[in-house]
Amino acid sequence: MTKNLLFATFLACIALPPALPSHSDVVPDAQSALARGSARTQSAPSDSLTVVLLGTGVGPRVNLQQFGASILVEAGGDRLLFDCGRGATMRLTQAGVPIGSISRLFLTHLHSDHVIQIPDLVLTGWAGGGRTIPLEVWGPDGTRDMMDHIQQAFAFDIHMRRDVDERLPAAGIHVVSHDIKQGIVFDEHGVKVTAFLVDHGPVQPALGYRIDYRGHSVALSGDTRVSENLIRFARGVDVLIHEVIDPDALRNRPDHPSAATIDAIIAHHTTPEQAGEVFSRVAPRLAVYSHAPNTENVMAQTRKTYGGPLQGPEDLLTILIGDKIEVRRSER
């Protein structure tokens, strides 16, 4: 805790909802730096980046405390959604963000736990959310085919609502998809999104993203084991959001996976001690976990290799990145 006091000047921690214990090393003595309120930012400065961890859960299993992987980044008037795991549309609604206002989606890879809510985003954003412009989607090879097949799967509903019954605007159900490579994939209104390759074992290609806006930045790891490429692209960011796996929890799973399965899963991800080394090398102003178990063990193991500001995974956590970094919790 002594080391953490060094960061009390700009970070703080308040109690989480009773259903989800706090696993943050952000110091509680500086509560004035932490605004209590909804997950949605309130009166954020025009040059700040706002990040909302919509879902921070791990893998395809249902977790009512941590929904599927999904992160919202707001910069100026742009809303960018990264991954669309289980519950993403519900978390957007909880955060006060209209589903229909999301017209840009970026995918790290095509594992089901990162994409399973896309049909709801496509259809409800249009039929129930008022989206009148195309949804644009960026992702690794296979993204375009997946998005085309989603529209084929729901062709009857789309036809009825567009052509027969409600006569909803055709543009709102149109999807523009991009299979992308490493490099700058979006650069509008001062917001730049750079995709970079990460190492998710046999799941190739897998991507992370860096978002830059008016001198502020955040990097998202996606799913990866230790990636030198990520470290290179993330250097200099204000906030690094990284995945992590808890090997101890995996070994103690109720379904008792085989040793070979456990070893394979661990080999595709980053352990807490490894993540701590990544954080130490990147040296962000704040390190954050997402796609991570919300356990004290993860935080304690990370502290073996990293002594900087660290925030555990928590759905609907909002991070305002400006001259100061503010962490806001939802009262859901």
Beta strands, then each sheet from edge to edge (+ up, - down):
strand 1: 49-55
strand 2: 70-75
strand 3: 78-82
strand 4: 104-106
strand 5: 135-139
strand 6: 175-179
strand 7: 183-188
strand 8: 191-200
strand 9: 203-213
strand 10: 216-220
strand 11: 239-242
strand 12: 286-289
strand 13: 310-311
strand 14: 317-321
strand 15: 325-328
sheet 1: 6+ 5+ 4+ 3+ 2- 1+ 14- 15+
sheet 2: 7+ 8- 9+ 10- 11- 12- 13-
end
